[in-house]
Amino acid sequence: MFTLLNILDFTLVLLGKYFQQDPTPFNLTHLDRKNAWLDGFDDDPIHCSGRKLDAVQQCWISEM
């Protein structure tokens, strides 16, 4: 189980599931929709603020 509070764990799950996709063109809405589809995501979608999602996207880009 993971939440958006642990950005690196969240990013690693995204990398594992969407390893062939470039995260650069994603906007926050796309990223927010993907959150609901990740196995083990255990956070209330209401808590998925733009700032947290931006941090996830930046970490995803840096891990590519």
Secondary structure, 3 states (H helix, E strand, C coil): CECCCCHHHHHHHHHHHCCCCCCCCCCHHHHHHHHCCCCCECCCHHHCCHHHHHHHHHHHHHHC
